[in-house]
């Protein structure tokens, strides 16, 4: 979920998977694309 500047400062990106390993994998995939 991407939340655009909820407090007028920085944007927020929330990454959540079914468990710790799924979340870690999703975050790593995103980092690899950046």
C-alpha positions, -999 to 999 in steps of 0.1 A, spaced: 0 0 0 13 34 -9 2 64 11 10 98 -3 24 122 24 -1 115 51 13 142 74 25 166 48 61 152 49 72 119 34 52 93 15 48 59 32 51 25 16 37 -5 35 47 -40 25 30 -69 42 30 -106 33 13 -136 48 43 -142 71 78 -129 78 94 -147 49 68 -135 23 71 -100 35 109 -101 33 107 -116 -2 83 -89 -14 105 -61 1 136 -76 -15 118 -78 -49 108 -42 -47 144 -31 -37 158 -51 -66 135 -31 -90 146 3 -77 
